């Protein structure tokens, strides 16, 4: 049946293109209808061809070169280096078999493009691949390099996977009933293990699949219930962002039989792989149970389909997905689902920041249509008001100054992704403008690698930061005040040194990672300081210290130890990647159009209920605060 549909679509394509433009074949690959041609330039030179075809066929269409005109990548690299002047500084080239593109990294992109694009056209004529040029990222990322290498090695199996997914997406709907349900699998009236199932008679879509890293119990979502089982019956997984409480258990699904697509943004894919590998590495070192192997992480990578913000994409016969900026961390997204032929629209915010930050633009809250909003409520309590960024920066500077003056060290536990980069920018600015003395700022854990991934995706950063980096030539991430801790011996040297310094280390909630060694050795000295800049979930070591515990038991190397907390503890609100109560209310107030129903999740029970009361009073909307395992019928 799919073969007949493709034959019919090829006929329609050939009838809809100008004479002299050839089509080799058409294929469904994931959500796209791909037109292969030996003459992709003819399509590129006339943009109306694709626009008209997409409108007539009601499909997302891309054009790629026929594989038989593509030169072998090794030969193509040599050809590129021969054509481009040596001073262009071609650093590397990455071939994407999914798109037929080659990404050329160069010190001077202008020399690769050439006058009026002539050099780029010559490259294309000689190698067949469609060239795209970017400046060499200022920080090399081992994660991105390994991901590109793996996808290249898995080219054939991935191509087959995309064809299989494409045929499933574009099948004819068979269900006669019309209903829509959302089932809470985790993250409701709690923070951690976020997961929802969006179901129609035709389709089952899993939104997020996180792990509760701060809890010995209730670690994973309820994946064994009838709404989820069998795992291989799920049509798609959609990830809002890379943090472990939203994406940490996705590889587990592949371990138990899932073989479908994972939709997310490119930065989320890369950061997700980084965090998952670190998660199982820490679990192994601490003697904890490892939920899945690195092989399952690679399987997740092979099944991930990248979407850009704003792209409307078919992910099932009756569901279209659009991802929008969420402002939380790099690549984070609000997932908007358009169900049926205009039947219903629901958006899942994931985690959001409705404020311009040092890194990102505020989360999007304008949609063509929306009936139901599923929104986070981490800081939705009646007293959850965060200080301004200026106040937060000033407090951070004064706290560090106070510690330096008494000869102490500052420990800042931070998530490798998001908060670390925000704090780095603030500290670099303070030192550069002489608001802080020039002391070393040590980065321990994955922070530098996560920062390298940030520099690889400048288009996801806000305009102010992009201007600073590209037009003023000032990249705060490259400052020499930042020193990478690259060995256990370096860590011991920092701990035993008499110098004052700032230590930015993972993990952000003190639930493992290198920060624990600093805490263990520096916590007894009252001259030192511990500064929290992010949310501390209930049940975590970070939350206990925030509450004032002075003796903390924790496991290390298979044995339990107790440490005394004599150092000064400061909570520096204002750097959170979550919106506070006012921002959450404003997000709903300014949403266009207004949703008729709101579901609240990702917050402690009291905060969810208090935010629900506030929304009901102000907007007279139906507000539901589901418990885990509850199902809400939307239609």
HUUR-V931989 format. One record per residue. N is the residue number from 0. PSI is psi in radians with two decimals (999 if undefined). OMEGA is omega in degrees with one decimal (999 if undefined). D_CENTER is the distance of its C-alpha to the mean C-alpha in Angstrom with 2 decimals. Layout:
n;psi;omega;d_center
N;PSI;OMEGA;D_CENTER
N;PSI;OMEGA;D_CENTER
This chain:
n;psi;omega;d_center
0;-0.74;177.8;36.30
1;-0.64;178.7;33.09
2;-0.70;178.0;35.37
3;-0.69;179.9;37.66
4;-0.74;179.9;34.84
5;-0.68;176.7;33.66
6;-0.75;179.9;37.29
7;-0.70;179.6;37.69
8;-0.67;178.0;34.55
9;-0.71;178.1;35.76
10;-0.76;-179.9;39.09
11;-0.64;177.8;37.57
12;-0.83;-177.8;35.51
13;-0.57;177.4;38.69
14;-0.41;-174.5;40.62
15;0.02;-178.8;38.08
16;2.71;-179.3;37.92
17;2.74;175.9;40.65
18;2.53;178.9;43.35
19;-0.09;176.8;42.79
20;2.07;-173.5;39.05
21;2.64;175.0;38.61
22;2.14;178.5;36.16
23;-0.94;177.7;36.02
24;2.90;175.8;34.13
25;2.59;-179.0;31.31
26;2.57;164.1;28.70
27;2.19;174.6;26.05
28;1.80;-173.0;22.87
29;-2.35;-177.2;20.08
30;-0.03;-171.5;20.05
31;2.57;166.4;22.04
32;2.00;-173.3;25.76
33;2.21;175.9;26.26
34;2.05;177.1;29.53
35;2.35;-177.8;30.74
36;2.64;174.3;33.42
37;-0.10;-176.4;35.39
38;1.08;-178.0;35.33
39;-0.44;-178.7;31.78
40;-0.59;-179.9;33.16
41;-0.62;174.9;35.39
42;-0.72;-177.8;32.50
43;-0.62;-177.8;30.65
44;-0.28;-179.7;33.85
45;1.55;-176.5;34.21
46;-0.37;-179.5;31.05
47;-0.44;-177.9;33.08
48;-0.91;-177.0;33.36
49;-0.73;-179.5;29.76
50;-0.77;-178.6;29.61
51;-0.71;178.7;32.87
52;-0.75;-180.0;31.94
53;-0.69;179.3;28.67
54;-0.75;-177.1;30.74
55;-0.71;-174.9;33.56
56;-0.23;-178.7;31.64
57;0.77;178.2;28.85
58;2.72;172.2;26.33
59;1.97;-170.6;23.33
60;2.37;171.4;25.21
61;2.68;178.5;24.42
62;2.33;178.6;27.09
63;2.67;177.5;27.03
64;2.48;174.1;29.86
65;2.27;-178.4;32.03
66;-0.47;-176.7;31.20
67;-0.21;177.1;34.85
68;-0.01;-178.7;34.66
69;2.21;176.5;31.80
70;2.56;176.7;33.14
71;2.37;-175.1;32.10
72;-0.72;-178.9;29.16
73;-0.75;177.9;31.36
74;-0.65;-179.2;34.11
75;-0.69;178.6;31.78
76;-0.77;179.0;30.52
77;-0.68;179.4;34.19
78;-0.74;178.7;34.96
79;-0.81;-178.2;32.23
80;-0.48;177.2;33.54
81;-0.65;-176.1;37.06
82;-0.71;-175.1;36.41
83;2.33;176.5;34.35
84;2.52;-175.4;36.51
85;-0.61;-179.3;36.03
86;-0.16;174.8;35.24
87;-0.42;174.4;32.12
88;0.88;176.1;30.57
89;2.03;-175.2;28.65
90;-0.76;-178.2;26.44
91;2.91;177.4;24.84
92;2.33;-177.6;24.10
93;2.13;-175.4;21.44
94;2.20;-178.5;22.63
95;1.75;-178.1;20.43
96;-0.37;177.4;22.76
97;-0.60;-173.4;20.59
98;-0.23;-174.7;21.36
99;0.29;-179.7;24.44
100;2.67;169.2;22.94
101;2.18;179.3;23.42
102;2.01;-177.2;21.25
103;2.09;176.5;23.78
104;2.21;-176.1;22.93
105;2.62;176.1;25.92
106;-0.62;-179.2;27.27
107;1.50;-176.5;29.00
108;-0.55;-178.6;27.28
109;-0.62;179.8;30.33
110;-0.42;176.2;32.61
111;-0.60;178.5;30.51
112;-0.76;179.4;30.59
113;2.96;-179.8;34.29
114;2.16;-178.1;36.65
115;0.42;176.8;35.76
116;0.24;-174.0;33.26
117;-0.71;-179.4;36.10
118;-0.69;179.0;34.62
119;-0.73;178.9;31.47
120;-0.66;178.7;33.77
121;-0.68;176.8;35.89
122;-0.83;-178.6;32.95
123;-0.73;-179.9;32.05
124;-0.59;-173.8;35.72
125;-0.43;-175.5;36.07
126;-0.23;179.4;33.01
127;-0.65;179.4;32.03
128;2.62;176.1;28.28
129;1.99;-175.3;26.75
130;2.47;172.6;25.96
131;2.35;-171.8;23.15
132;2.37;173.7;23.48
133;2.75;174.8;21.22
134;2.53;178.2;22.30
135;2.18;179.5;21.86
136;2.42;-176.7;18.81
137;-0.46;175.9;20.47
138;2.06;179.1;18.78
139;2.45;-180.0;18.68
140;2.05;176.7;15.77
141;-0.58;179.7;17.16
142;-0.87;-178.6;13.90
143;-0.73;178.9;13.58
144;-0.77;-179.8;17.34
145;-0.65;178.1;17.45
146;-0.81;179.9;14.91
147;-0.72;-180.0;17.05
148;-0.75;-179.0;20.16
149;-0.78;-179.2;19.34
150;-0.61;176.5;18.51
151;-0.73;179.8;21.71
152;-0.52;-177.9;23.67
153;0.39;-173.5;22.52
154;-0.86;-173.7;23.36
155;-0.79;-178.6;26.09
156;-0.59;177.5;24.61
157;-0.68;178.9;21.36
158;-0.74;178.6;23.62
159;-0.71;177.4;25.56
160;-0.79;-178.9;22.55
161;-0.66;177.7;21.48
162;-0.72;-179.9;25.12
163;-0.75;178.8;25.35
164;-0.74;-179.7;22.31
165;-0.73;179.4;23.74
166;-0.61;179.6;27.08
167;-0.71;179.7;25.74
168;-0.74;-171.4;23.86
169;0.34;174.3;26.96
170;2.82;177.0;29.50
171;2.31;177.3;31.93
172;2.50;-178.4;31.23
173;-0.35;-175.6;33.85
174;2.46;177.4;33.46
175;-0.53;179.3;36.11
176;2.87;178.9;34.91
177;1.83;176.3;32.43
178;2.80;179.6;30.35
179;2.29;-179.2;26.79
180;2.62;173.8;25.70
181;2.19;179.1;22.75
182;2.27;179.9;23.02
183;2.01;-179.0;21.49
184;-0.30;-179.8;20.59
185;2.74;177.8;19.09
186;0.16;177.9;17.89
187;2.26;-173.1;20.89
188;0.55;178.3;23.18
189;2.91;173.0;21.14
190;2.17;-176.6;17.91
191;2.75;177.9;16.20
192;0.74;-178.2;15.87
193;2.33;177.1;14.43
194;2.36;175.5;15.44
195;2.62;170.1;17.44
196;2.14;174.5;19.54
197;2.09;-173.1;20.37
198;2.45;167.4;23.72
199;3.02;177.0;26.31
200;-0.37;-174.7;29.50
201;-0.49;-162.4;27.88
202;2.55;172.3;24.24
203;2.09;-177.9;22.06
204;2.20;178.3;18.29
205;2.13;177.0;16.19
206;1.92;-179.3;13.38
207;2.69;175.9;11.24
208;1.48;-170.8;13.16
209;2.98;177.6;12.89
210;2.52;176.8;15.44
211;1.56;-173.0;17.61
212;-0.23;-177.0;17.74
213;0.16;-173.6;20.35
214;2.42;173.4;22.87
215;-0.39;177.5;25.46
216;2.91;176.4;25.86
217;0.81;-175.5;23.72
218;-0.72;-172.5;20.97
219;2.79;174.7;19.67
220;2.93;178.9;19.56
221;1.46;-175.0;22.82
222;-0.05;-175.4;22.24
223;-0.04;-174.2;25.99
224;2.82;-175.4;27.23
225;-0.56;-179.4;28.86
226;-0.40;-178.0;26.18
227;-0.70;-175.3;23.81
228;2.53;-6.0;26.45
229;2.66;-177.9;26.88
230;-0.65;-177.4;23.34
231;-0.02;175.3;24.18
232;-0.10;176.6;25.05
233;2.36;-177.4;21.47
234;-0.59;-176.1;20.80
235;2.67;169.9;17.00
236;2.35;176.9;13.82
237;2.21;-178.8;11.14
238;2.27;178.9;7.76
239;-0.62;176.0;6.70
240;3.14;-165.3;3.62
241;-0.23;-176.4;4.04
242;2.57;-173.8;7.29
243;-0.53;-179.9;10.35
244;-0.05;175.8;11.96
245;-0.46;-174.8;9.70
246;0.08;-171.1;8.98
247;-0.42;-176.3;11.72
248;0.24;178.2;14.46
249;-0.76;179.4;13.30
250;-0.45;178.3;15.52
251;-0.58;179.5;18.33
252;-0.66;178.1;18.57
253;-0.54;176.3;19.38
254;-0.58;-175.7;21.86
255;0.41;166.6;23.62
256;-0.11;177.9;23.94
257;2.44;-177.6;20.95
258;0.38;-175.8;21.06
259;-2.95;-175.3;19.10
260;2.70;170.9;15.97
261;2.04;-177.1;12.29
262;2.29;176.7;10.79
263;-3.10;177.6;7.31
264;2.86;-179.5;6.38
265;-0.81;178.1;7.43
266;-0.65;179.0;5.25
267;-0.73;177.3;2.50
268;-0.88;-175.6;6.19
269;-0.77;180.0;7.58
270;-0.63;177.7;6.08
271;-0.81;179.9;6.59
272;-0.77;178.3;9.96
273;-0.85;-175.7;10.77
274;-0.64;179.2;10.46
275;-0.73;178.0;12.27
276;-0.70;178.1;14.92
277;-0.65;-179.1;15.50
278;-0.85;-178.4;15.83
279;-0.46;177.0;18.57
280;-0.80;178.9;20.11
281;-0.73;179.3;20.67
282;-0.71;179.7;21.95
283;-0.77;-178.4;24.34
284;-0.55;-178.3;25.64
285;0.02;179.3;26.28
286;0.29;179.0;28.05
287;2.89;177.8;25.79
288;2.30;179.3;25.30
289;2.06;-172.3;22.62
290;-0.41;-179.2;21.09
291;2.92;-177.3;20.33
292;2.95;176.0;20.97
293;-0.45;177.1;19.11
294;-0.64;178.9;20.61
295;-0.52;174.6;18.59
296;-0.72;176.5;15.31
297;-0.64;177.8;16.76
298;-0.70;175.8;17.70
299;-0.78;179.3;14.20
300;-0.77;-178.4;13.24
301;-0.49;-176.6;16.42
302;0.07;-177.0;15.71
303;2.30;178.2;12.28
304;2.18;-173.4;12.89
305;2.35;174.8;10.91
306;2.54;174.3;11.39
307;2.76;174.2;11.65
308;2.40;172.9;11.88
309;-0.13;179.2;15.35
310;2.17;175.2;16.20
311;2.13;-169.9;18.31
312;2.28;172.1;18.10
313;2.18;175.4;20.44
314;-0.05;176.8;18.88
315;2.90;-179.3;22.19
316;-0.45;-175.5;25.79
317;0.24;-176.0;25.46
318;2.28;171.1;21.82
319;2.45;-177.8;19.91
320;2.39;171.4;16.21
321;2.26;177.0;14.82
322;2.42;180.0;11.34
323;2.64;178.7;11.79
324;2.31;178.2;10.33
325;-0.21;175.3;9.95
326;0.13;-173.6;10.58
327;-1.08;173.6;9.07
328;3.10;-179.2;6.70
329;2.16;177.2;5.68
330;0.00;-178.5;4.27
331;2.60;-170.3;4.63
332;2.54;162.9;7.47
333;2.20;-177.9;10.96
334;1.99;-178.8;12.16
335;2.17;-178.2;15.80
336;2.21;174.6;18.21
337;1.98;-170.2;21.62
338;2.29;-179.6;23.93
339;-2.93;177.4;27.25
340;1.23;-178.8;29.23
341;0.35;-176.1;28.33
342;-0.79;-172.9;29.01
343;2.64;178.8;26.13
344;2.28;179.2;22.79
345;2.45;179.1;20.29
346;2.38;175.2;16.96
347;2.10;-174.0;14.52
348;-0.41;-164.5;12.92
349;-2.43;175.6;10.62
350;2.39;-173.2;10.72
351;2.71;171.8;12.11
352;1.86;-177.7;13.98
353;1.11;-179.2;16.94
354;2.48;174.0;18.13
355;2.21;178.8;17.75
356;-3.10;178.5;16.62
357;-0.34;-177.2;17.29
358;-0.68;-166.5;13.87
359;2.77;170.4;12.86
360;2.78;-179.7;14.89
361;2.75;-177.9;15.44
362;2.61;-179.1;13.83
363;2.39;174.4;15.62
364;0.47;172.0;18.44
365;2.17;-177.7;20.70
366;2.72;175.7;20.87
367;-0.73;176.5;23.76
368;2.59;172.4;24.43
369;2.22;176.4;23.25
370;-0.68;-179.0;25.40
371;2.40;175.7;23.18
372;2.22;173.3;20.28
373;1.97;-167.2;18.43
374;2.52;176.3;17.36
375;2.77;-179.3;16.33
376;0.63;-176.9;19.27
377;-0.81;178.7;18.40
378;0.87;-178.2;20.78
379;0.00;-177.7;22.90
380;2.81;-175.9;26.14
381;-0.47;-177.5;29.26
382;0.25;-175.7;29.13
383;1.34;177.6;25.44
384;2.15;-177.7;25.84
385;2.58;176.3;23.98
386;2.90;177.9;25.85
387;2.86;178.0;25.14
388;-0.68;-179.7;23.11
389;-0.75;177.9;26.53
390;-0.72;-179.3;27.89
391;-0.75;179.4;24.95
392;-0.75;179.9;25.32
393;-0.73;179.6;29.09
394;-0.72;179.2;28.96
395;-0.79;-179.9;26.76
396;-0.79;-177.9;29.22
397;-0.62;178.6;32.27
398;-0.75;179.5;31.07
399;-0.73;177.9;30.52
400;-0.78;-177.9;33.88
401;-0.69;-179.8;35.65
402;-0.73;179.7;34.43
403;-0.73;-177.2;35.44
404;-0.50;179.2;38.84
405;0.17;174.2;39.63
406;0.44;-177.7;38.50
407;-3.13;177.2;35.46
408;2.59;180.0;31.94
409;2.17;173.9;28.73
410;2.18;176.0;26.03
411;1.75;174.1;22.63
412;2.27;-174.6;20.37
413;2.58;171.3;16.78
414;2.39;-179.1;13.27
415;-0.52;-175.5;12.44
416;2.03;173.9;9.14
417;-1.36;-175.8;10.08
418;-0.66;-179.2;13.66
419;-0.78;-177.7;14.99
420;-0.64;176.8;14.36
421;-0.82;-179.1;15.89
422;-0.68;177.7;18.80
423;-0.77;-179.1;19.32
424;-0.74;179.9;19.83
425;-0.78;-177.7;22.22
426;-0.70;178.7;24.17
427;-0.75;179.2;24.56
428;-0.73;-178.5;25.86
429;-0.71;178.9;28.20
430;-0.76;-178.4;29.67
431;-0.63;-179.3;30.07
432;0.26;173.5;31.87
433;0.54;172.2;33.89
434;-0.35;174.8;32.74
435;2.57;175.5;32.12
436;2.76;-173.9;34.22
437;1.58;177.4;32.85
438;2.74;179.5;31.84
439;2.50;175.3;29.45
440;1.90;-174.8;25.88
441;2.37;177.8;24.78
442;2.07;-177.1;21.23
443;2.45;-176.4;21.13
444;-2.59;-174.5;18.61
445;0.15;-170.0;15.33
446;-0.79;-178.1;15.15
447;-0.71;178.8;16.61
448;-0.73;176.9;14.51
449;-0.65;178.0;11.22
450;-0.67;176.9;13.18
451;-0.68;177.5;14.20
452;-0.63;176.2;10.77
453;-0.74;-177.3;10.70
454;-0.33;179.0;14.15
455;-0.25;-177.8;13.35
456;1.08;-177.4;11.44
457;-0.44;-179.2;13.95
458;-0.26;178.3;13.77
459;-0.12;177.8;10.62
460;2.85;-178.8;12.73
461;2.88;-173.3;15.60
462;-0.66;-179.0;19.00
463;-0.79;-179.1;20.76
464;-0.68;177.2;18.69
465;-0.73;178.8;18.87
466;-0.72;-179.5;22.61
467;-0.74;-175.5;23.07
468;-0.82;-168.7;21.62
469;-0.49;-176.3;23.10
470;-0.52;179.0;26.23
471;-0.05;176.8;27.40
472;0.51;-176.9;26.48
473;1.76;178.9;25.09
474;1.84;-175.5;21.83
475;-0.44;-178.7;21.57
476;-0.30;-175.6;19.32
477;0.11;-178.2;22.32
478;2.51;-179.5;24.96
479;0.02;174.1;27.43
480;-0.32;-179.1;27.31
481;2.25;-178.1;24.26
482;2.14;179.6;25.46
483;2.30;173.8;23.48
484;1.89;-170.3;24.88
485;0.22;179.1;25.17
486;2.71;175.6;27.75
487;-0.59;-179.5;29.30
488;-0.63;176.7;32.38
489;-0.68;178.8;30.56
490;-0.76;178.9;29.21
491;-0.67;179.4;32.81
492;-0.74;179.7;34.11
493;-0.79;-177.6;31.92
494;-0.72;-174.2;32.94
495;-0.19;-179.3;36.60
496;2.68;176.9;36.85
497;-0.10;-176.1;38.68
498;2.58;170.9;36.47
499;2.54;-178.9;34.32
500;2.97;172.1;30.64
501;2.31;179.5;27.14
502;1.95;177.6;25.00
503;1.93;-171.3;21.25
504;2.64;174.8;20.18
505;2.65;9.8;17.80
506;2.88;-170.2;17.51
507;-0.39;-178.9;17.05
508;0.28;179.5;19.22
509;0.63;178.2;21.77
510;0.82;179.4;21.13
511;3.12;178.0;21.58
512;3.09;-175.1;20.74
513;-0.41;-179.2;22.88
514;-0.45;-176.6;23.24
515;-0.59;179.3;25.65
516;-0.69;177.4;28.17
517;-0.77;-178.7;28.33
518;-0.75;-177.8;28.80
519;-0.69;-174.3;31.45
520;-0.38;-173.7;33.47
521;-0.13;-172.5;33.11
522;-0.39;-175.2;33.16
523;-0.20;-176.0;36.97
524;2.03;-176.2;37.62
525;-0.26;177.5;37.95
526;-0.39;-175.9;37.41
527;2.93;-178.1;33.71
528;2.48;173.4;30.93
529;2.11;-177.5;27.71
530;2.09;174.1;25.34
531;2.22;178.6;22.57
532;0.05;-178.9;19.95
533;3.02;-177.2;17.49
534;2.39;176.6;18.03
535;1.91;-175.1;20.25
536;2.64;177.1;20.24
537;2.37;178.6;23.67
538;-0.18;-180.0;25.02
539;2.80;176.9;23.24
540;-0.66;178.3;25.37
541;-0.73;179.8;23.85
542;-0.68;-179.5;25.04
543;-0.76;179.3;28.46
544;-0.66;176.2;28.96
545;-0.64;-178.4;27.95
546;-0.15;175.6;30.67
547;0.18;178.0;33.19
548;2.36;-178.8;33.69
549;-0.27;174.0;35.83
550;2.18;-171.8;35.91
551;2.03;173.2;32.77
552;2.40;173.3;33.03
553;2.72;-176.5;30.29
554;2.43;178.2;30.28
555;2.08;178.8;30.35
556;0.58;177.4;31.38
557;-0.01;177.4;32.62
558;2.69;-178.3;34.77
559;2.29;178.7;34.47
560;2.82;175.4;35.20
561;2.28;177.3;35.80
562;2.60;178.5;35.00
563;2.34;-179.5;36.52
564;1.61;176.4;34.45
565;-0.29;-179.0;36.75
566;2.79;-180.0;34.30
567;2.34;-179.4;33.43
568;2.19;-178.4;30.34
569;2.32;171.1;28.65
570;2.05;-176.1;25.86
571;1.45;178.2;24.44
572;2.79;177.4;22.82
573;-0.28;177.3;21.31
574;0.01;-175.1;18.29
575;2.56;173.7;16.24
576;0.06;177.0;12.90
577;2.59;174.8;14.61
578;2.52;174.1;17.37
579;-3.06;-174.1;20.88
580;-0.81;-179.4;23.54
581;-0.74;-179.6;24.80
582;-0.66;177.8;21.48
583;-0.75;178.5;20.79
584;-0.70;178.0;24.33
585;-0.59;177.9;24.05
586;-0.76;178.6;20.91
587;-0.75;-177.1;23.10
588;-0.72;-173.9;26.19
589;0.08;-179.8;24.86
590;2.37;177.8;23.06
591;2.19;-7.8;24.76
592;3.00;-179.7;26.12
593;2.29;176.5;26.61
594;2.57;177.8;25.46
595;-0.31;179.7;28.43
596;2.46;178.2;26.61
597;2.26;173.2;23.88
598;2.33;-178.6;22.49
599;2.41;178.8;21.22
600;-3.00;174.2;19.08
601;1.00;176.4;17.05
602;2.63;174.1;20.03
603;2.64;-170.5;23.20
604;-0.80;-177.9;25.95
605;-0.72;-178.5;27.99
606;-0.70;176.8;25.24
607;-0.81;-177.2;24.30
608;-0.67;179.3;28.01
609;-0.68;177.0;28.72
610;-0.67;178.5;26.01
611;-0.77;178.9;27.35
612;-0.71;179.4;30.83
613;-0.71;-179.7;29.81
614;-0.74;179.8;28.23
615;-0.78;-177.6;31.28
616;-0.69;-173.4;33.69
617;-0.61;-170.1;32.11
618;-0.10;177.5;30.99
619;0.58;177.1;33.08
620;2.76;172.4;30.22
621;2.14;-178.4;30.13
622;2.25;-179.9;27.74
623;2.34;174.8;26.99
624;1.49;-174.2;25.69
625;2.69;169.1;25.39
626;2.77;174.1;25.88
627;2.45;-178.8;24.14
628;-0.10;176.9;25.93
629;2.57;175.6;27.06
630;2.31;178.1;26.83
631;2.19;176.5;27.06
632;2.15;-179.9;28.66
633;-0.53;-178.6;27.37
634;999;999;30.02
